Structure formats: C-alpha cells, structure tokens
Amino acid sequence: MIQANFTKAFAGGRESSGYSLEAQFNAEPGVTVLYGPSGAGKTLTLDAIAGFVAPDSGRIMLGDRILYDSGATVHLRPQERRCGYVFQNYALFPHMTVRQNLAFAADSLPRLERHRRIAELLESFRLTDLAGRYPRELSGGQKQRASIARALIAEPAALLLDEPGRGLDAVLRRDLYSVILEMKATLRIPMLLVTHDLEECFALADQVLIYDAGRIVHRGSPLELLQNPGTPAVARLLGDFNLYEAEVLAMDPGRQTSRVRLLGQEWNGPHLRGCFKGDRVTLCARPEELRLATKPGPNRIRVETPRVLERPQSIRADFGEELIVDVPREVWREKPDDLWVEIPAESLRQLR
C-alpha cells in the first residue's frame, strides 16, 4: 500500500503565480486513478512518490518502507524506491533496442534472473518479435508496451503510469486497458494512473482521486462518483451531469421526498438533507437517466428541436437549459414531433 501525506509549493515569479500541492491518500493494490484538469498536481504527485521531486513536508510510505519523511530527513533516491514509472513520452532510450532497454532497467538483477525476466516480459507484452527494433521503429502502442515492460522488469512494489493512453487510437487503447487490467489481476501491487480521460478512468479504476488546483477535492469508486459527485465543481470536472439550481417548496420526511422548483416549474424531488422550505439547492442528474416522453406528465417539460450528437451507442440530444439526454438509437428513430423530457425524481441528486 502507498500512504502519502505531503505538501509541495512553488513560489510565484514575475511572470508566474505561485502553486501549492497538498496530497493525502492511501492506495491499496489495484488501480488508483488521479483524475483532473491539467496543472492540478497529478503528475507532480507521481514525481514526489517516485523521488524525482522532494516535497516540502510530510511523509510517503510504500508498504512498511519510508520513502520520504521530512521530520526524519529521509528522502530515498528514485532507484532505491522500487517504483516502476511509465512516462507520458515513454522515455525509451533511442539508441537502444527494446531488449537493450529492458536489460538496462534490469541491470541490478543477477545475470540468469535478468535473462529470464527479459524473455518473460517480451513474451507477456507481445514484444518478442520486436526485441531487436529501436524505439523509432515502433508504433505508439508498441512503445507503450515496451515502456510498461521496462517499468516492470525489476519487479517493482508500485507502478506509476502518467497518461498511458495518451496519443493511442481506439484499438490500441483497448489493448492497453486489457494489459493494465491483467496486471491488476496478477501483480497485486498499487498502481497510480494519471488521466484526463473519463472513459479511461472508469474502465480501469478501483479508486478515483479527483484533483483540482493542487487539492484532492473528492474520492471514491467510479460508481460512487457517478451516484454522488459531491459538489457542483466535482460534477463539472467529471462532466456528463445536468446541473440545476432549485428552490425547495415542500419536504415530506416520512416519504423521503420533496417538491422543488426548477426550470420554471414544480417537480417531485428526492429527500434533501439539511434543507427547509425556501432554501436554494443545487441538484444534478446524468443524461442517461433522463427520458424522452410523448405527452405531459409528472416531472416532464416540453422541449423543442435539440442539437444532436452521434455517440457510439446512443444519440445525445441537447435541448438546452441543462436538458441533455442520452437516447437509445431505436427510441430516437421512433420519436414523435411533440417531445417532452422527463427528469425522474430518483435521478436528482443533491450537491453541497
């Protein structure tokens, strides 16, 4: 397990503002995804754990080993930390073949063990026929597999991956996801993975840490984050949420329901924690939870012609006013001219 609790700050200059990172989390064996916008501190977190950057204060542990401790003045060198690192640009040595890149990373192993590990990883990552090629002779997916194999050659206690799917096409990304899921099942080590891609995040993560402006603002499993993004800011970072400013009209604690006003009309709402009549509250709902309807009814609003976006498995209809609906293709084909959108009460979630 990785236990991290540290800070790192950079002073501002004449043409740059100051920046600070505060990271506190535990990462069990499996995939912990660091998700958030550029500049939020995700790669800096990896660099601090790998030993490329010294934090200003705090502690980092990997298992029972202290990697960094400001109070005890411990700061292990990167080569002492047993952290495999897969960089955004792969960082393969251009003057070495794939086999030579792996051999360099395995230099600390006994000779027979080194040869065994190289052969094993070349086979596991489908690189045996490419072992004599230089990085310039490899495709993006092949470079990515070689980079991961090199990071694993010395049997690290943790694996750090900085945007491993960046620049890969859809087919290569699926191959990469298969490799990472297989590693997760067989290696049983903590893996930290940085990404800006929500699909990648939800395909791979056991735990997600949401970063924003140098802070971890929310955390949970992918399903927990879909069910409860927590705040409007996190919902916007995750994307794919309709956000509504609503007024509380009535509360029924016995039935765990409410009545709210949003989009200019009254709606049945969910149970609202800590709210009273007249309060303002932010609610959210996901596009796939909204439904098209053909006539008026409870929790329905009439809509006009939408902007339409083709998606791989559905149609996304944007009716404006935070009424974005993901519609199955067969439903969209048979839609009438007179359209209504239903926001089920159970799809509305309260945000702080």
C-alpha positions as CSV (number, residue, x, y, z in Angstrom):
1,M,0.0,0.0,0.0
2,I,1.1,3.6,-0.7
3,Q,0.5,6.0,2.1
4,A,1.0,9.6,1.0
5,N,0.6,12.8,3.0
6,F,2.8,15.6,1.8
7,T,2.9,19.2,0.5
8,K,4.9,20.9,-2.2
9,A,4.9,24.6,-3.1
10,F,6.5,26.7,-5.8
11,A,6.9,30.4,-5.3
12,G,5.5,32.8,-7.8
13,G,7.7,34.9,-10.0
14,R,7.5,38.0,-12.2
15,E,5.6,36.1,-14.9
16,S,4.1,33.2,-13.0
17,S,1.8,32.7,-10.0
18,G,2.7,30.6,-7.0
19,Y,1.5,27.0,-6.8
20,S,1.0,24.5,-4.0
21,L,0.0,20.8,-3.8
22,E,-1.5,19.1,-0.8
23,A,-1.9,15.3,-1.3
24,Q,-3.2,12.9,1.3
25,F,-4.4,9.4,0.3
26,N,-3.8,5.7,0.6
27,A,-3.6,3.4,-2.4
28,E,-4.2,-0.3,-2.0
29,P,-3.2,-2.9,-4.5
30,G,-5.2,-2.2,-7.7
31,V,-5.6,0.9,-9.8
32,T,-6.0,4.3,-8.2
33,V,-6.7,6.9,-10.9
34,L,-5.6,10.5,-10.4
35,Y,-8.2,12.5,-12.5
36,G,-8.5,16.2,-13.0
37,P,-7.5,19.1,-15.3
38,S,-4.0,20.0,-16.4
39,G,-2.0,21.7,-13.7
40,A,-4.0,20.1,-10.9
41,G,-1.0,18.3,-9.4
42,K,-1.4,14.7,-10.7
43,T,2.0,14.2,-12.3
44,L,3.7,16.1,-9.5
45,T,2.2,13.6,-7.1
46,L,3.7,10.7,-9.2
47,D,7.1,12.5,-9.3
48,A,7.1,13.0,-5.5
49,I,6.3,9.3,-4.9
50,A,9.0,8.3,-7.4
51,G,11.6,10.5,-5.8
52,F,12.1,12.9,-8.7
53,V,10.7,15.8,-6.6
54,A,11.3,16.4,-2.9
55,P,8.2,17.5,-1.1
56,D,8.4,20.4,1.4
57,S,6.9,18.5,4.3
58,G,5.0,15.2,5.1
59,R,5.6,11.5,4.7
60,I,5.4,8.9,1.9
61,M,5.4,5.2,2.6
62,L,5.4,2.1,0.3
63,G,4.4,-0.9,2.4
64,D,6.4,-0.6,5.6
65,R,9.3,1.3,3.9
66,I,9.6,5.1,4.4
67,L,10.3,6.7,1.0
68,Y,10.2,10.3,2.3
69,D,9.8,11.8,5.8
70,S,10.5,15.5,6.4
71,G,10.7,15.0,10.2
72,A,13.3,12.2,10.0
73,T,15.0,13.8,7.0
74,V,14.5,10.7,4.9
75,H,14.5,11.1,1.1
76,L,15.3,7.9,-0.8
77,R,16.8,8.2,-4.3
78,P,14.5,7.1,-7.1
79,Q,16.5,3.9,-7.7
80,E,16.0,2.9,-4.1
81,R,12.2,3.2,-4.1
82,R,11.2,0.2,-6.2
83,C,8.7,2.3,-8.1
84,G,8.2,1.5,-11.8
85,Y,7.4,4.6,-13.8
86,V,5.7,4.8,-17.2
87,F,6.2,8.3,-18.6
88,Q,4.0,10.2,-21.0
89,N,6.6,10.1,-23.7
90,Y,7.6,6.5,-23.0
91,A,11.2,7.6,-22.2
92,L,12.8,4.7,-24.0
93,F,16.5,5.2,-24.8
94,P,16.5,5.9,-28.6
95,H,20.0,4.4,-29.1
96,M,19.0,1.0,-27.5
97,T,16.8,-1.8,-28.9
98,V,13.7,-3.0,-27.0
99,R,15.8,-5.8,-25.5
100,Q,18.6,-3.4,-24.5
101,N,16.1,-1.0,-22.9
102,L,14.8,-3.9,-20.7
103,A,18.3,-5.1,-20.0
104,F,19.4,-1.7,-18.8
105,A,16.5,-1.5,-16.4
106,A,17.2,-5.0,-15.1
107,D,21.0,-4.3,-14.5
108,S,20.7,-4.8,-10.8
109,L,19.4,-8.4,-11.2
110,P,21.7,-11.5,-11.3
111,R,22.6,-12.4,-14.9
112,L,20.4,-15.5,-15.2
113,E,17.5,-13.8,-13.5
114,R,17.9,-10.8,-15.8
115,H,17.7,-13.0,-18.9
116,R,14.7,-14.9,-17.6
117,R,12.8,-11.7,-16.8
118,I,13.6,-10.1,-20.1
119,A,12.4,-13.2,-22.0
120,E,9.3,-13.4,-19.8
121,L,8.2,-9.8,-20.3
122,L,9.0,-9.8,-24.0
123,E,6.6,-12.8,-24.3
124,S,4.0,-11.3,-22.0
125,F,3.8,-8.0,-23.8
126,R,4.0,-9.5,-27.3
127,L,7.4,-7.9,-27.9
128,T,9.5,-11.0,-28.7
129,D,9.4,-10.3,-32.5
130,L,10.2,-6.6,-31.9
131,A,13.1,-7.1,-29.4
132,G,15.8,-6.0,-31.9
133,R,14.0,-2.9,-33.0
134,Y,14.8,0.7,-31.9
135,P,12.1,3.0,-30.5
136,R,11.9,4.9,-33.7
137,E,10.9,1.7,-35.5
138,L,7.9,1.0,-33.2
139,S,4.3,2.2,-33.3
140,G,2.8,4.1,-30.4
141,G,1.2,1.0,-28.9
142,Q,4.4,-1.0,-29.2
143,K,6.4,1.8,-27.5
144,Q,3.8,1.8,-24.7
145,R,4.0,-1.9,-24.2
146,A,7.8,-1.7,-24.2
147,S,7.7,1.1,-21.7
148,I,5.4,-0.8,-19.3
149,A,7.6,-3.9,-19.7
150,R,10.7,-1.9,-18.8
151,A,8.9,-0.5,-15.7
152,L,8.1,-4.0,-14.5
153,I,11.4,-5.7,-15.2
154,A,12.8,-5.3,-11.7
155,E,9.5,-6.4,-10.1
156,P,8.6,-3.0,-8.5
157,A,6.5,-2.7,-5.4
158,A,4.4,0.0,-7.1
159,L,3.7,1.1,-10.7
160,L,3.2,4.8,-11.7
161,L,1.6,5.5,-15.1
162,D,1.4,9.0,-16.4
163,E,-1.4,9.2,-19.1
164,P,-0.6,5.8,-20.6
165,G,-3.4,6.1,-23.2
166,R,-2.3,9.5,-24.5
167,G,-2.0,9.6,-28.3
168,L,-3.2,6.0,-28.8
169,D,-6.1,5.2,-31.2
170,A,-9.2,3.4,-30.0
171,V,-7.9,-0.1,-30.9
172,L,-4.6,0.5,-29.1
173,R,-6.3,2.0,-26.1
174,R,-8.4,-1.2,-25.7
175,D,-5.3,-3.2,-25.9
176,L,-3.7,-1.0,-23.3
177,Y,-6.7,-1.4,-21.0
178,S,-6.5,-5.2,-21.3
179,V,-2.8,-5.1,-20.3
180,I,-3.5,-2.9,-17.3
181,L,-6.5,-5.0,-16.1
182,E,-4.4,-8.1,-16.5
183,M,-1.6,-6.5,-14.4
184,K,-4.1,-5.5,-11.8
185,A,-5.3,-9.1,-11.5
186,T,-1.9,-10.7,-11.4
187,L,0.6,-8.3,-9.8
188,R,-1.4,-7.2,-6.8
189,I,0.6,-4.0,-6.3
190,P,-0.6,-0.4,-6.0
191,M,-0.8,1.3,-9.4
192,L,-1.3,5.0,-9.7
193,L,-2.6,6.1,-13.1
194,V,-2.9,9.7,-14.3
195,T,-5.5,10.5,-16.9
196,H,-7.7,13.3,-18.3
197,D,-10.0,10.8,-20.0
198,L,-13.2,9.9,-18.1
199,E,-13.7,6.7,-20.1
200,E,-10.2,5.5,-19.2
201,C,-10.8,6.4,-15.6
202,F,-14.0,4.4,-15.3
203,A,-12.6,1.5,-17.3
204,L,-9.6,0.9,-15.1
205,A,-10.1,2.5,-11.6
206,D,-10.8,0.8,-8.3
207,Q,-10.4,4.2,-6.6
208,V,-10.6,7.7,-8.1
209,L,-8.9,10.8,-6.7
210,I,-10.4,14.0,-8.1
211,Y,-7.7,16.7,-8.3
212,D,-8.3,20.4,-8.7
213,A,-5.9,23.3,-8.2
214,G,-3.5,21.3,-6.1
215,R,-6.0,19.6,-3.9
216,I,-7.9,16.3,-3.8
217,V,-11.4,17.5,-3.8
218,H,-13.3,14.2,-3.8
219,R,-12.6,10.5,-3.9
220,G,-14.4,7.2,-4.3
221,S,-15.1,4.3,-6.6
222,P,-16.3,5.1,-10.1
223,L,-19.8,4.1,-9.2
224,E,-19.8,6.2,-6.0
225,L,-18.7,9.2,-8.0
226,L,-21.5,8.7,-10.5
227,Q,-24.0,8.4,-7.8
228,N,-22.6,11.2,-5.7
229,P,-20.2,13.7,-7.3
230,G,-20.5,15.7,-4.0
231,T,-20.2,19.3,-5.2
232,P,-21.1,21.2,-8.4
233,A,-17.3,21.7,-9.0
234,V,-16.7,18.0,-9.0
235,A,-19.7,17.3,-11.2
236,R,-18.3,19.8,-13.7
237,L,-14.9,18.2,-13.6
238,L,-16.4,14.7,-14.2
239,G,-18.6,16.1,-16.9
240,D,-21.9,14.4,-18.2
241,F,-24.0,15.9,-15.4
242,N,-27.0,18.2,-15.9
243,L,-26.9,20.8,-13.1
244,Y,-30.0,22.6,-11.7
245,E,-30.4,25.4,-9.3
246,A,-33.7,24.6,-7.4
247,E,-35.9,26.1,-4.7
248,V,-37.3,23.9,-2.0
249,L,-41.1,24.1,-2.0
250,A,-42.0,21.3,0.4
251,M,-40.5,18.4,2.3
252,D,-42.0,15.1,3.2
253,P,-39.6,13.3,5.6
254,G,-41.9,10.3,6.0
255,R,-41.9,9.5,2.3
256,Q,-38.3,10.7,1.9
257,T,-39.5,13.1,-0.9
258,S,-39.6,16.8,-1.7
259,R,-41.1,19.3,-4.0
260,V,-38.8,21.7,-5.8
261,R,-39.0,24.5,-8.4
262,L,-36.5,24.3,-11.2
263,L,-36.6,25.3,-14.9
264,G,-39.6,27.5,-14.1
265,Q,-41.9,24.7,-12.9
266,E,-42.6,22.4,-9.9
267,W,-41.1,18.9,-9.8
268,N,-41.2,15.9,-7.5
269,G,-37.7,15.7,-5.9
270,P,-35.6,13.4,-3.7
271,H,-35.1,13.6,0.0
272,L,-33.0,16.7,0.7
273,R,-30.6,16.6,3.6
274,G,-30.5,19.6,5.9
275,C,-32.9,21.6,3.8
276,F,-36.0,23.6,4.7
277,K,-38.8,25.2,2.7
278,G,-37.5,28.2,0.8
279,D,-33.9,27.0,0.7
280,R,-31.9,27.1,-2.5
281,V,-30.2,23.8,-3.5
282,T,-28.1,22.5,-6.4
283,L,-29.3,19.2,-8.0
284,C,-27.7,17.1,-10.7
285,A,-28.8,14.3,-13.0
286,R,-27.0,12.2,-15.6
287,P,-28.0,12.4,-19.3
288,E,-28.7,8.6,-19.4
289,E,-31.2,9.0,-16.5
290,L,-33.4,11.5,-18.3
291,R,-36.1,10.1,-20.6
292,L,-38.0,11.2,-23.7
293,A,-41.8,11.2,-23.4
294,T,-44.6,11.8,-25.9
295,K,-47.1,13.6,-23.6
296,P,-47.3,15.7,-20.5
297,G,-46.9,14.0,-17.1
298,P,-45.2,14.3,-13.7
299,N,-41.7,15.6,-13.8
300,R,-41.9,16.4,-17.5
301,I,-41.1,19.5,-19.5
302,R,-41.9,20.3,-23.1
303,V,-38.9,20.7,-25.4
304,E,-38.0,22.0,-28.8
305,T,-35.8,20.6,-31.5
306,P,-32.4,19.7,-30.0
307,R,-28.8,19.8,-31.1
308,V,-27.9,16.2,-31.9
309,L,-24.6,14.4,-31.3
310,E,-23.9,10.9,-32.6
311,R,-22.3,8.7,-30.0
312,P,-21.1,5.1,-30.4
313,Q,-24.0,3.5,-28.6
314,S,-26.6,6.2,-28.4
315,I,-27.8,9.6,-29.5
316,R,-27.1,12.7,-27.3
317,A,-29.9,15.2,-27.6
318,D,-29.1,18.7,-26.2
319,F,-32.4,20.7,-25.6
320,G,-30.6,23.5,-23.8
321,E,-31.2,24.6,-20.2
322,E,-29.2,21.6,-18.8
323,L,-31.6,19.2,-20.6
324,I,-29.1,16.8,-22.2
325,V,-30.5,13.3,-22.8
326,D,-28.7,10.2,-24.0
327,V,-31.3,8.3,-26.0
328,P,-31.1,4.7,-27.4
329,R,-31.0,4.8,-31.2
330,E,-34.2,2.7,-31.6
331,V,-36.1,5.2,-29.3
332,W,-34.7,8.2,-31.2
333,R,-35.7,6.7,-34.6
334,E,-39.4,6.4,-33.5
335,K,-39.6,9.8,-31.6
336,P,-42.7,11.9,-32.4
337,D,-42.7,15.6,-33.3
338,D,-44.2,16.6,-30.0
339,L,-41.4,15.9,-27.4
340,W,-41.2,16.0,-23.6
341,V,-38.3,15.3,-21.3
342,E,-38.8,13.5,-18.0
343,I,-36.4,14.0,-15.1
344,P,-37.3,11.2,-12.7
345,A,-37.2,12.3,-9.0
346,E,-34.9,9.4,-8.2
347,S,-32.3,10.7,-10.7
348,L,-31.9,14.0,-9.0
349,R,-29.0,14.2,-6.5
350,Q,-28.3,16.9,-4.0
351,L,-24.9,18.6,-4.2
352,R,-23.2,20.5,-1.4
